[in-house]
């Protein structure tokens, strides 16, 4: 999958690269997702964000127009994402909900979610979509 990761910290780069194992085409951006940096999402399948990246309805529409179909947040919470608008746009959303919230654990969860999506599967308990899904139940 083609993926852009916004708001990446220096210490996260190696952890993501190791977890990824060259499976996905990752573009790592240290800046947050905003009007100036949205261009990096062009042609990407997935946008990976942090809690500092606010995805309101207007930005979600822009990302959808760029071809983005999935949003993955490197957080437990999703309050920074308009999940209702994402649902309307048919954008899948996932988080990193597992117990290991260390930087390494989050990197591994991120790649796990990408692997599942790449295989055409649901991310299970990491799914934050508002649709009713038997996998999440």
ZAMARGU-4260 file (C-alpha; in steps of 0.2 Angstrom, whole numbers, plus 5000, padded with zeros to 4 digits):
<rodrens>
0) 5000/5000/5000 | 5005/5018/4997 | 5005/5027/5014 | 5010/5044/5020 | 5014/5046/5038
5) 5012/5064/5045 | 5019/5072/5061 | 5032/5058/5062 | 5045/5060/5076 | 5063/5056/5074
10) 5062/5041/5086 | 5047/5034/5076 | 5055/5033/5059 | 5066/5018/5063 | 5053/5009/5073
15) 5041/5011/5058 | 5054/5005/5046 | 5058/4990/5056 | 5040/4985/5058 | 5036/4988/5040
20) 5050/4977/5033 | 5048/4986/5016 | 5031/4979/5014 | 5022/4996/5011 | 5028/5011/5002
25) 5030/5023/5017 | 5032/5042/5015 | 5037/5050/5032 | 5033/5068/5034 | 5038/5077/5050
30) 5026/5091/5048 | 5007/5089/5052 | 4993/5087/5040 | 4987/5104/5034 | 4983/5114/5019
35) 5001/5116/5015 | 5006/5098/5017 | 4991/5089/5010 | 4999/5087/4993 | 5009/5073/5000
40) 4993/5063/5002 | 4990/5063/4983 | 4989/5046/4976 | 4991/5037/4993 | 4980/5024/4999
45) 4982/5028/5017 | 4985/5043/5028 | 4993/5040/5045 | 4991/5054/5058 | 4994/5059/5076
50) 4983/5067/5088 | 4990/5084/5082 | 4982/5081/5065 | 4964/5087/5065 | 4954/5080/5051
55) 4938/5090/5050 | 4925/5087/5036 | 4933/5099/5023 | 4950/5090/5025 | 4942/5073/5024
60) 4934/5078/5007 | 4950/5084/5000 | 4959/5068/5005 | 4945/5058/4997 | 4947/5068/4981
65) 4965/5064/4981 | 4961/5045/4982 | 4964/5042/5000 | 4952/5028/5006 | 4959/5025/5024
70) 4964/5035/5039 | 4975/5027/5053 | 4978/5037/5069 | 4993/5033/5080 | 4982/5036/5095
75) 4969/5027/5105 | 4956/5042/5103 | 4948/5048/5088 | 4941/5065/5094 | 4952/5073/5081
80) 4944/5065/5066 | 4926/5069/5060 | 4920/5050/5060 | 4903/5055/5054 | 4910/5063/5038
85) 4923/5049/5036 | 4908/5037/5036 | 4898/5048/5023 | 4914/5048/5012 | 4916/5029/5014
90) 4934/5032/5022 | 4939/5018/5033 | 4946/5024/5050 | 4957/5014/5062 | 4967/5018/5078
95) 4980/5009/5088 | 4970/5002/5103 | 4981/4988/5110 | 4989/4987/5127 | 5007/4991/5121
100) 5006/5010/5119 | 5025/5011/5118 | 5032/5019/5102 | 5037/5002/5096 | 5020/4995/5100
105) 5011/5009/5091 | 5023/5006/5076 | 5019/4988/5076 | 5000/4991/5077 | 5001/5003/5063
110) 5009/4991/5051 | 4998/4977/5057 | 4983/4988/5052 | 4991/4992/5035 | 4994/4973/5032
115) 4976/4968/5036 | 4969/4982/5025 | 4982/4977/5011 | 4975/4959/5012 | 4957/4966/5010
120) 4953/4962/5029 | 4945/4972/5043 | 4957/4978/5056 | 4945/4971/5070 | 4945/4980/5086
125) 4956/4994/5079 | 4942/4999/5067 | 4934/5015/5071 | 4922/5016/5057 | 4904/5020/5062
130) 4897/5006/5051 | 4891/4990/5060 | 4903/4977/5056 | 4902/4959/5062 | 4921/4958/5065
135) 4920/4972/5077 | 4906/4964/5088
</rodrens>
